[in-house]
């Protein structure tokens, strides 16, 4: 059974940092690309970043490029999102996803506010 479980969210002040982690189980993690998405209140869900199965190819959305970094550890079956220089516009529920067949985690709240 495929499971994706996010952790690391919370409340942070503008300019601060958070690191999200997604723990994967129930499949051979190193065979799959992974991604992070987010959905802000009243907005559509959007792709934040993605990483290839071997960790070499990465994509970061223009809105987060230079501030967020996606990474994965195939030995630990985790995919992380390091978020720096956070802005109020980054406030959203963040989701881990396995794009190939559209498996999603339950999501975790990130709130950027003073």
ABEGO torsion letter per residue (X at the ends): XBBBBBBGBEBBBBGBBBBBBBBBBGBBAAABBBBBBBBBBGBBBBBABBBBAAGABBBBBAAABGABBBBBBAAAGBBBBBBBGBBAAABBBBBBBBAAAGBBBAEBBBBBBX
